[in-house]
């Protein structure tokens, strides 16, 4: 797998209210070309978890060839979901057990998109602590909050 280019994707999501106006951002670092690329977007009504997922989805979707990818996130939901929980969700028809009954998975469409993208690249997830001075995570937070606030301000 080492013949494939290495890319790091730093991600973050933000929401003003949960649900509320939200934003996502990712910073892609293409090591071979020594290039950084920032992407961001959002929705007028969403959740923080959806924006965290969308940041990873958008970053992975923007990579045009098979790569080794390290996703750096402050979202336990995204990292554990992708690494630990998703295999069982898929095996159980994208359902999870809640109080002895099976319920459809929350944010299922996001998880399915992420699952497809994870088949395309060799992806590993690294957790960082949010709001702890990690420069790329702070930059993604800044961009995601900016988008969320733009939806909040446009509705006034």
Helices and strands as residue ranges (DSSP letters): E 5-17, E 20-30, E 35-46, H 48-61, E 67-73, H 76-80, I 81-85, H 86-91, E 95-98, E 101-104, H 108-120, E 122-127, H 135-154
